[in-house]
Amino acid sequence: MKITKMVYIAYNEAIDAEVMEILGQACALDNFTKIPGIFGKGSSSGTHMGDDIWPGRNNLLMIGCTDAEAKQLIALSQQLRSTLGKEGIKAFVLPVEAVTE
């Protein structure tokens, strides 16, 4: 498998089980990095700082994959976004220039 894309998926920690289940079933999510409990602010998802004023946190998945898998991950993220609504999920795709083997 030639890794050509890096997909970043940021989502509300409240939907972690749903995100991991759907992504795991739909594609080979064998290799990923997950960063739990991140803070941030989005125009549609609001502010999450993990405190009393801005409760909640996000999680971040980083997935190195092929072009086809990146397209599938984007489609799944869009599907989850329409299903789960305001809970918040966004995906970003970046090109990968090099990978150490």
C-alpha distance (Angstrom), angle and dihedral (degrees) to the residues before:
residue distance angle dihedral
M1 . . .
K2 3.78 . .
I3 3.80 111.9 .
T4 3.78 108.1 -139.4
K5 3.81 102.6 153.1
M6 3.79 138.4 45.8
V7 3.79 113.5 -150.6
Y8 3.79 118.3 -160.4
I9 3.79 115.7 -163.7
A10 3.80 116.4 -172.2
Y11 3.79 116.7 -172.7
N12 3.79 143.9 159.7
E13 3.81 110.5 -84.2
A14 3.81 88.8 -131.0
I15 3.81 89.9 73.3
D16 3.81 97.6 44.9
A17 3.81 95.2 117.2
E18 3.81 92.5 50.3
V19 3.80 93.3 47.0
M20 3.79 94.5 48.5
E21 3.81 93.3 44.5
I22 3.80 96.6 49.6
L23 3.80 95.0 42.0
G24 3.80 91.3 45.8
Q25 3.79 93.9 50.8
A26 3.76 97.8 43.2
C27 3.80 101.7 46.6
A28 3.77 140.8 11.8
L29 3.79 97.7 -82.8
D30 3.80 91.7 172.3
N31 3.81 96.6 127.4
F32 3.77 121.6 44.9
T33 3.78 143.1 124.8
K34 3.79 118.2 -130.5
I35 3.78 123.2 -162.6
P36 3.81 110.4 -169.3
G37 3.78 127.0 -159.2
I38 3.79 102.6 24.3
F39 3.78 123.3 162.4
G40 3.77 128.8 -135.0
K41 3.75 151.7 128.5
G42 3.77 128.9 -116.0
S43 3.77 131.6 -177.4
S44 3.80 92.2 -125.6
S45 3.82 102.3 26.7
G46 3.80 100.0 45.0
T47 3.79 129.2 -138.2
H48 3.82 122.6 -39.8
M49 3.80 115.5 -174.5
G50 3.81 100.4 146.2
D51 3.82 94.2 -119.0
D52 3.81 137.5 105.6
I53 3.79 94.0 -90.5
W54 3.82 97.7 43.7
P55 3.83 105.2 22.2
G56 3.76 124.3 -170.9
R57 3.76 135.0 49.2
N58 3.77 137.1 -137.7
N59 3.78 134.3 -129.9
L60 3.78 125.8 -139.9
L61 3.79 128.0 -147.9
M62 3.80 120.4 -165.1
I63 3.79 113.9 -164.8
G64 3.79 125.4 -177.6
C65 3.80 107.8 -154.9
T66 3.79 149.7 139.3
D67 3.81 124.7 -77.5
A68 3.81 91.4 -101.4
E69 3.80 93.1 50.0
A70 3.81 90.7 48.4
K71 3.81 90.0 54.7
Q72 3.79 89.9 49.4
L73 3.82 92.0 49.3
I74 3.81 91.0 50.2
A75 3.81 91.0 49.8
L76 3.81 91.4 48.8
S77 3.79 91.3 48.3
Q78 3.79 90.1 51.7
Q79 3.81 90.0 48.7
L80 3.81 91.6 50.9
R81 3.80 90.9 46.7
S82 3.80 91.8 54.5
T83 3.82 92.0 44.3
L84 3.81 98.8 44.1
G85 3.79 97.9 34.1
K86 3.78 116.7 -177.5
E87 3.81 96.7 18.7
G88 3.77 88.0 85.8
I89 3.79 136.9 -128.5
K90 3.79 129.6 172.3
A91 3.78 131.7 176.9
F92 3.78 129.6 -157.6
V93 3.80 128.7 -170.5
L94 3.80 123.7 -153.0
P95 3.80 129.4 178.3
V96 3.80 118.1 -108.0
E97 3.79 113.2 -135.0
A98 3.82 98.8 -176.7
V99 3.79 141.1 1.9
T100 3.78 126.3 -162.8
E101 3.79 110.9 -130.6
